[in-house]
Amino acid sequence: MGNIRLLWPTYKATKQAVQYSNTFFGTKHHKNTPSNAFRHAVWNWLIAKECMQWKKDENTVLKWTLKITTMHEKILPGDPLSNAMDMHNNEVGRTIFFKEKEHDLEKGLATLRKLTQESKKVHTLDELTLHSKSQLVHLIDPQ
């Protein structure tokens, strides 16, 4: 597992991701809606941000974030399309983190909320692969 000292900031970021999702979207983020896409993206963004306080190497932190969130998807699998959607949205969070050099919390949240409003609905795995790693995707329209 390596980087054991990154477990605490990962746990902290996970709690924060759920709190922000609850604040912005209530319980809607529990379904495969745009708010779920937000939760996955902000989770990855926050893990990277929190871990950077402990380990100043961005590449190591992003590898850790990928490893921990991929492990989560493998441990708690859903159907192939929802898993692929989660993995895609996880990557969007890491991509946004990598592109933003300041890693300002308010700016990061604002960027991810804007992307949530622009989230695209997908119906198949093939359709999912057509979207860039800066585009959130969802399976269910919000109600």
C-alpha positions, 0 to 999 in steps of 0.5 A: 500500500505504501504511503501509509501517511496518506490514509488520514488525508484520504479519509478526511477528503472522503468525508469532505466529499460527502459533506459537500455533495450533501450540502449542494445536492441533498441525497441526489448524489446517491443515484447515478445523476450529475450530482453523483458525478460531482461527488466522484470528481470532488472526492478525487480532487479533495484526496489529491488536495489533502494529500499534497499537504503531506506529500509535496510530489504531485505525481505521487499524490495523483498515483495514490488517488488513482490507486485508492479510488480504483480499489474502492470501485473494485471492492464495491462494484456495480454494473459495468456501465456505472463502474465505468462512469464512476472511474471516468468521473474520478479521472475528471477530478484528478484531471482538474486538480492537475490542471489547476496549479493553485488548488484553491478549494473555492475555485475547485468547488466552483469548477466542479459544480459548473462541470456538474451542470454541463454533465452529459448523459450516457447510455453505453460504454462506447458512448462513455468513451467519447467524452473527454477527461474534463467532461462529467457524465451521468446515467440518470437525469436529475429530477 
